[in-house]
Amino acid sequence: MIRAPSGRRTIRSFVRRTGRITPAQERALDALWPQFGIAFSAHTLNLDEVFGRSAERVLEIGFGNGETLVREAGEKPEIDFLGVEVHEPGIGRCLISAEDAGLKNLRVIKHDAIEVLQHQVGDGALARINLYFPDPWPKKRHHKRRIVQISFLKLAASKLAPDATLHIATDWENYAEQIDELIAQSSEFTLAERHLHKGGFESLERQTTRFERRGLRKGHSIWDWLLIRN
Ligand SMILES: C[S@@+](CC[C@H](N)C(=O)[O-])C[C@H]1O[C@@H](n2cnc3c(N)ncnc32)[C@H](O)[C@@H]1O
């Protein structure tokens, strides 16, 4: 376990849900892991070795069931995609879709994305980071669990190449206000685009996500930010 300098346990942006996993998802986690999975370790990955080529790399944090990630990887075979998620049923679902799509340009890490960025991703290694609908942690006492913090923006910036991009989307108004404030404070990023919409938005190369559709059904608005690393 990684501890904060104070010696206390680091606050994480997720709680491990036991959630129901289907037999097919469980089989996929076993059978397809050698093909798509990368174990977490505290060593920097050589991504050229991992993917067997040199290419632009996109990292998606908290990909859920991987619907958006798999679709994007299928549409852009020239780019390598790294997905990081902790929820096992979602990872199983993602592996099944990746296998069905015959993807060669996708790898998955089952671990806290903060630690993956800190330890496994080299500085300046990424062309883009996608953070689509991070857990909103609505209760005030849980706001400290929200993944978007100043420390997160600094960490993300260090892993992006100059002029590379960070794309964030949320459907939670209070989180959006906080993200606006953090972006204004950040010296690492320049805000290139900000959109507030009610869905059906197809710019910024973002596919509609499962969580987004859920928010839209509840009448939520959607906020999108595209940030460029300075
Ligand atoms: C609200 S869901 C959104 C899923 C998907 N992006 C979508 O839009 O449908 C947030 C996801 O982020 C994952 N998550 C939260 N914190 C994470 C972290 N530190 N590292 C990896 N995954 C994380 C959760 O397990 C969850 O599946």
The ligand as an ORCA input file, in Angstrom:
! r2SCAN-3c Opt
* xyz 0 1
  C     -18.574      6.740    -13.125
  S     -17.639      5.465    -13.828
  C     -17.475      5.946    -15.540
  C     -17.093      4.807    -16.439
  C     -16.919      5.166    -17.924
  N     -15.815      6.085    -18.128
  C     -18.188      5.764    -18.475
  O     -18.218      6.982    -18.734
  O     -19.145      4.994    -18.670
  C     -16.008      5.788    -13.194
  C     -15.067      4.600    -13.309
  O     -13.768      4.995    -12.882
  C     -13.178      3.921    -12.176
  N     -12.138      4.518    -11.323
  C     -12.320      5.405    -10.327
  N     -11.147      5.777     -9.800
  C     -10.190      5.095    -10.486
  C      -8.780      5.035    -10.380
  N      -8.119      5.773     -9.481
  N      -8.118      4.217    -11.217
  C      -8.777      3.459    -12.130
  N     -10.123      3.486    -12.273
  C     -10.819      4.287    -11.455
  C     -14.330      3.280    -11.440
  O     -14.050      1.930    -11.107
  C     -15.465      3.405    -12.446
  O     -15.582      2.274    -13.262
*
